[in-house]
């Protein structure tokens, strides 16, 4: 019997606030500075990420194997480490460079006109190659200086600051920015009451 997919735990919902596919992919592991939150617990979750990231090759979900999932998690961590090293002006770990370069060298998704936006012989690997290429282009390009980490201490999401003044502090106003505003308001309210 087929029906609608099971609802996703809100904690496991994918945040697409990075402004780049590689940053959104790195966000599939949340709360890196606390107790990490794995948003890719199984192959279905990775297939769902491909669909929600608009890296699926057609109407049907991308078929993801356990090997694809293991490679995706390793690539995700290498992408994150590579971007963080580049942000800090440090030399990246050679194993991270090797893993990202190896994935980026694979055939990536080919854009298509029509209902299927992409085509690929191995859709899961091609989607990962597309993410890896995006990471290489970001780290080697001028937009790297606009990549920031959310200032919420409980959040570890990276994002591309595309604001005009380049003063964006939060991964998203709907997420951490709103929480910061509420906390500031409560703090000011308490201070006013104690005076």
C-alpha positions, 0 to 999 in steps of 0.5 A: 500500500502506498500513501504519503510519506511518514512525517519528518521529525522537525528536528531532522528537517533540512535547513536550506539557509546556506546559500550554496549546495555545499553549505546546505549539505554540511548542515545535514549534521547540526549542532556541531558544537554541542551534541551533534544532530545527524539529519542523515540517519539512513538512506531514505533521509539522503534521498530526501535531501537530494529531492529537497535540494533539487538535486534529484534526477526525476519524479522518483526519489534517488535510489541511495545505497548504504555505501552512498550514505557512508560516502555522503557522510564522509564527503560532508565532513570533508566539505565542512572541514575544508570550508572551515579551514579556508575561512580561517586561512589554514591549510586543509587536511590533505585527506579532506582535499583528496576526498573532495577532489575525488568526488568532484572528479566524478561525473556530476548532474547534467542539467535538462530542460523539461520536467526532469531538471537533471540526468545522470547514470548514477544519480546519488554519486552524481549529486554528491559530485555536484556538491563537491564541485560546488565546495571546490568553487566556493573555497577557490573563489571570491565568495569564500570571504562572505561565508560565516558561521551563525553567531548562535552558540548552539548553532553551527550552520555555515551560510553565505552572507548575501546581505548588502551591508555584509553584516548578517549574523544568523543562519536565518532570522526565522531560526536563530535570529528570532531566538536571539531577538526573543532572548534579548527582549526577555533580558531587557524586560527582566532588567527593567523589572529589577530596577 
